[in-house]
């Protein structure tokens, strides 16, 4: 599902400028819901505390929101909401249902309260975006103001890139798909003692590689130079190209050394040559259950052996 790879031609980096995010429709929806218990911090906290007793490890007493002064304005947020801002920033767009599953452990009341508060203060925008293969999905993203506010809190490490704003529908859904892919992979990383994972999106890697290739100007780099650039960024040259993974996770291993894993979300639309490149590049392949059998047949036809993990 990669958006691009680096070859001898077509090296322009992905246009990462976000489209404006007004979120007016969703702001209106949150305003109109105030009479239904989402209108104030006190209402949110009282309703959550009275309706639910702690049941899981994710449940905890609802903490009060605290004021944060930023650029002449006071924002009131709780730590769980700042953590949600960080999740959105790392991936640029996240599906509401996936955020509920992985960040809120299925706690519908808590996510409704947090997201409504963030939208109400203009830190997050929500949008229903059409999908070419399925029904439209509700996606969340940071606004520019939300992105600035997040960075001001110091919550996200300086070496972790963050993003904001919706891009084209296909790109937005791609970003959202990577959020689920990330959590599936992190489960395995943490199970083996890994910690402090850092997210590197495919277009971040592309910009780094492009920056080095662009130094050659109009001349094409030699095979040796291309190999050096690929190795510098932890990648491989496959048939004259530098394939890029959908997602890279960098983390501290059990012994404290830095490690990384490159992930690819393969779909039924992959051609044999595309899939073969990803396998030869050493990427870990993930696929949805309905796509896996067809992808395995493609691998068999190419006489390639690779594990396809379930998304």
N, C-alpha and C positions, 0 to 999 in steps of 0.2 A: 504494500500500500504506500510505498515511498512516493514522495512528491517529486523527487528528482534524484539524479546521480550526476557525478562529475565526469565528463569525457573530454575529448579534444575540442568539441564544439558545444554550443548552447550553454555557455558558462555563466550567463547572467544570473545573479542571486535572486531568490524569490522576493517579490515585492512584499515587504512586511508592513507597509503602512496600513493601519487599520482604517476601516470605514467609520464614519461617525456613529456613535451609539447614544441615541436619545433615550431609549427605554420608556417613552412616554406612555405607551399602552400599558406596560406593566407597572409604571408608577401610578397610573390611574387605578389599576386593579388593587394595588396595595392601599391607596387612599380610601377606596370604597369599602375595603374590608375592615376598617377601623371599628365599625359597629359590631364586628364579628370576633373581636378579641385580638386583633393584630394592630391595634391603633396606638398603643403606648407601651413603654417599658414595664410599667407597673402592672398593666393588664396581662402582658405576656408572661411575666414572672409568676403572678398569682395563679393564672390558669394552668401553667405548666406544673407548678408545685402542688396544686390541689388535685389535679386530675390524675397524676401518675406517681406511683411509688417506684423507687429504683428497682430494676429487675435484672439488668445486665451490667457487665464491667464498664460499658460506655455510659451508663446512667450515673448521674451525680447531681447533688443539689444545684439548682439553677443559680449561677452566680449573678450578682448585680452588674449592670453596665457601668463603666467608669468614663469620665469625661477625658477627652484628649484634645488639646489645643493644637491646631495645625492651620497655618496661614490665615490667622485672624478669625477662625471659626472653631467652634467646639463640637466635636463628634462624640457620641456616646456609644461605646461598643464594649462587649465582653471578650475575653480571651478566645473563646471558641469562634467568634466572628472574625477576629484577626487571623486565626489559623485558616479559616475559610478563604479569606482574601489571599493568603499565601498559596493555597491550593489552586485557586483560579489563576493567579499570576504565573505560576510555573507552567501551566498548560495552555494559557490564553483563553480557552473555552472548555467548559465542562458541562456535561449533561446533568440536569437537576436530579434525575433518578440515580445516576452513578454517585453523585455527591452524597445523596441520602444514604446509599448503601455503604460506601467506603469511609466517608468522613463522619457520618452521623449514626452508623450502625443501624439504620432503619428507623430511627426516631423521627417520625414525621412532624410531631409538634415542635421539636427543637429546631429542625431545619427550617420550617415555615417561619418561626419567630426570628431566627438569625437572618435569613435571606431577606425577609420583609423589612427588617430594620436597616440592612445594608442598602437595599434599593431605595428606601425612603430618604436616606441621607445622601443619595447620589454617588455611592461608592461602587455599586454593582449595577449592571444592566442585564436584563433577561429578554430573550427573544425566541420566538418559535420559528425555526429555520427549516425550510423544505428540504427533503432528502430524496435523492433520485431513486433509491431502492425501497425505502420504507416510508412510514408516515412521518410528518414533521416532528422534530424533537425540540423540547425546551432547553436552550443552552444558556449558561451564565458566563459573564466575563466581567473583568474589572473595567470601570471607566478610567479615563485619564486621571481624574481626581483620586479615584480609588487606588490607582497604581502609585501615585505620588504619596498618598497617605500611608500605604503599606510600606514603602521604602523608608519613610520617616520613622516608623516604629522600631526598626532594627530587627524585626522578626526573621527576615530572610537573610542568610549569609551573603556577604558581598560577592562571592563567586557564583551565586545562583542567579541566573538571568530570570527576569520576570517580564510579562507582556500584558497588553491590554487591548480591548477592542475586537469587534468581530471582523473577520475578513470575508472572503467569498464563501458562499454556503458549503461548497465541497471542502474547502480548507478548514472551515470552522468545525465541520463534522469529523474531519481527520484529527484535528487537535483533541476533540472530545473523545474519540476512540482511543487515543494514546493514554488517556487518564486511566481507563479500565486496564489497558495493557500494562501500565506501570504498576498498578497495585497487584496484579497477578504475579509479576516478576519479583516485586519486593518481598512478597511472602516467602519465596524461595531464598532470596538473599539473606533475609533476617533469620530464617531457619538455620542457615549455615554460619551464623555469627556476624554477618555484615551489618554495618550501621552507617548512619549519617548519609543516606543516599542523596545524590544531586541529579537533577533532571537536565538533560541536554537534548533539545528538540532537533529534528533533522535539518531545519533551515539554519539553525545556529552553526551546526557542523559545516553546512554548505558554505556559509559566509567565511568561515575560517579557512577552508580548503581553497575557495575561490581567491581569497586575499593572497595566498601564496602562489597560486597559478598565474594570477594577474601580473605578477612581477616580470613574467616573461614577455609581456606585451603581445603584439600580434603574432610572434613566433610561438609555435607549439613547443612545449617542454619535451625534452628527450625522455625516453623510457626510464632512464636512470633517475632523472630529476623528478619525474612523476612518482617513482617508487619511493624516493626520499620524502616527498611531501606526504604521501599516503602513510608512511611509517611514522612520521612526525605526529600525525593526528590519530594514530592507532587504527588505521584502515589498511586495506589491501587493494592492489591493482588487479583487476580481473578483465582479461582480454582488452587491455588498453584503457579501461575505465576505472574510476574509483567509486564503487557503489557506496551509497550512504544508507545507514539504517533509519528506520522510522523514529527510533528513540534510543538514546544511550543513557544508561544509569551508571554514574560514577559513585563509588562508595569505599568506606574503610573496611578492609577484610578483618578476619578474626585476629590476625597478628599485627594489625595496625597499618599494613601496607595498603596503598591505594589500588583499587581494582575497578574493573568496568565490565559491563555487558552490553552488547549491541543487539537490539530487538527489532524484529520485523513482523508487522501484522499482515499476513498473507490472506488474500481473498480469492474467491472463485474466478475472478477476472484475470488472475495472473497467467501470463503465457509461460510456456516452458523455459524460454530463454531468460525471462525475468526471474523466475524462481531459481534457476540454476545459478545465476549471478549472486543471489543472496546467500545461497548455500556455500558457494565457493568463497564468498567473502567472510564466512564464519559467523553469520548472524544467527541468533536464536529465533526460531520461527514459532509464531503463535497464530492460531486461526480459530474462528468460530466452529462449533461442532458440525454445523451443516456444510461447511466448506472443506473440512479436513479430508474426507475421503477422496474428493476430486483432486486435491493437491497431492495426496500420496500417490495417486495414479500418475500424475505428471512427473513426480520424482522417479517412479519406477520406469517410466518411459525414457527418462534421461539417465537411468542407471546411477542415480544418486541416492545416498543414504543420509537421511537427516531426520531428527525427531521433530514432530509437529506438536507443540504443546497446546492444550485447550485454553481458550480465552474465557 
